[in-house]
Amino acid sequence: MNRGDELVTVFSSVDKAVIAVAKTILDGEGIKYIVGNENVIDLFGYGALGGGFDPIGPVYIQVDAKDAEIASGLLRELSRPGPSRIPWALRIFAIISLALTLAGIIYTIIDLSK
């Protein structure tokens, strides 16, 4: 892919195994792709909260716009009905919980350095 190419998101999931299969399928077809959020999912060790919710967001795969239709077709079979949409209240609760955990860790580090 070249700088300036239009990228289209063709697939997303919180399931790392499904993302690995999707990447293998695209590799097999010679379709170049970019994966986003792959290294930050489960960043705080909570896993996917609420049966498939990660406050950072799912891992997503983007391809060049000219390959989007083919890639979407190849990955369509991997898409399955996921969990119901997570209410905003639960999302906010998860983010606040993560922030408080991080604040506790920082406080502990500062306290131990005294």
C-alpha positions as CSV (number, residue, x, y, z in Angstrom):
1,M,0.0,0.0,0.0
2,N,1.1,3.5,-0.7
3,R,0.8,6.6,1.3
4,G,-2.4,8.3,0.4
5,D,-4.3,5.2,-0.6
6,E,-7.9,5.2,0.6
7,L,-8.3,2.4,3.2
8,V,-11.6,0.7,3.9
9,T,-12.4,-1.3,7.0
10,V,-13.6,-4.7,5.9
11,F,-13.6,-6.7,9.1
12,S,-13.5,-6.3,12.9
13,S,-13.6,-8.6,15.8
14,V,-12.5,-8.9,19.5
15,D,-11.6,-12.6,18.9
16,K,-7.9,-12.9,18.2
17,A,-8.3,-16.3,16.6
18,V,-10.8,-15.0,14.1
19,I,-8.5,-12.1,13.3
20,A,-5.7,-14.6,12.6
21,V,-7.9,-16.6,10.3
22,A,-8.9,-13.4,8.5
23,K,-5.3,-12.4,8.0
24,T,-4.5,-15.9,6.7
25,I,-7.3,-15.7,4.1
26,L,-6.2,-12.3,2.9
27,D,-2.6,-13.4,2.7
28,G,-3.7,-16.4,0.7
29,E,-5.4,-14.2,-1.8
30,G,-2.4,-11.7,-2.0
31,I,-4.5,-8.8,-0.6
32,K,-2.5,-6.3,1.4
33,Y,-4.0,-5.1,4.6
34,I,-3.4,-3.1,7.7
35,V,-4.5,-4.3,11.2
36,G,-5.5,-1.7,13.8
37,N,-5.8,-2.2,17.6
38,E,-4.1,-5.5,17.4
39,N,-1.5,-4.8,20.0
40,V,-3.7,-2.8,22.4
41,I,-6.7,-5.1,22.8
42,D,-6.6,-6.5,26.3
43,L,-4.1,-3.8,27.2
44,F,-5.1,-3.6,30.8
45,G,-5.5,-7.4,31.3
46,Y,-9.2,-7.3,31.7
47,G,-9.9,-9.3,28.6
48,A,-13.0,-8.6,26.6
49,L,-15.4,-7.4,29.2
50,G,-19.1,-8.3,29.0
51,G,-18.8,-11.1,26.5
52,G,-17.0,-9.3,23.7
53,F,-16.6,-5.7,24.8
54,D,-13.1,-4.2,24.9
55,P,-13.1,-0.5,25.9
56,I,-10.3,0.3,23.4
57,G,-12.4,-1.3,20.6
58,P,-12.2,-4.3,18.4
59,V,-9.2,-5.3,16.2
60,Y,-10.0,-4.1,12.7
61,I,-8.7,-4.9,9.2
62,Q,-8.4,-2.3,6.5
63,V,-7.6,-2.8,2.8
64,D,-7.1,-0.6,-0.2
65,A,-10.5,0.6,-1.5
66,K,-10.0,-1.2,-4.8
67,D,-9.7,-4.6,-2.9
68,A,-12.5,-3.8,-0.4
69,E,-15.3,-5.7,-2.2
70,I,-13.3,-8.9,-2.7
71,A,-11.9,-8.8,0.8
72,S,-15.4,-8.3,2.3
73,G,-16.7,-11.2,0.3
74,L,-13.8,-13.5,1.5
75,L,-14.3,-12.5,5.2
76,R,-18.1,-12.5,5.2
77,E,-18.2,-16.2,6.4
78,L,-16.1,-15.2,9.4
79,S,-18.7,-12.7,10.6
80,R,-21.2,-14.2,13.0
81,P,-23.7,-12.7,15.2
82,G,-21.9,-11.3,18.2
83,P,-23.1,-10.3,21.6
84,S,-25.8,-7.7,21.9
85,R,-24.7,-4.1,21.8
86,I,-23.1,-3.0,25.1
87,P,-25.0,-0.2,26.8
88,W,-23.1,3.1,27.1
89,A,-23.4,2.9,30.9
90,L,-21.4,-0.3,30.9
91,R,-18.8,1.2,28.6
92,I,-18.4,4.2,30.8
93,F,-18.2,1.9,33.9
94,A,-15.5,-0.1,32.2
95,I,-13.5,2.9,31.2
96,I,-13.7,4.4,34.7
97,S,-12.7,1.1,36.3
98,L,-9.6,1.0,34.0
99,A,-8.8,4.6,34.9
100,L,-9.1,3.9,38.6
101,T,-6.9,0.8,38.3
102,L,-4.3,2.8,36.4
103,A,-4.4,5.6,39.0
104,G,-3.9,3.0,41.8
105,I,-0.9,1.6,40.0
106,I,0.6,5.0,39.6
107,Y,-0.1,5.9,43.2
108,T,1.6,2.7,44.4
109,I,4.7,3.4,42.2
110,I,4.9,6.9,43.5
111,D,4.4,5.8,47.1
112,L,7.1,3.1,46.8
113,S,9.6,5.5,45.3
114,K,9.6,7.6,48.5
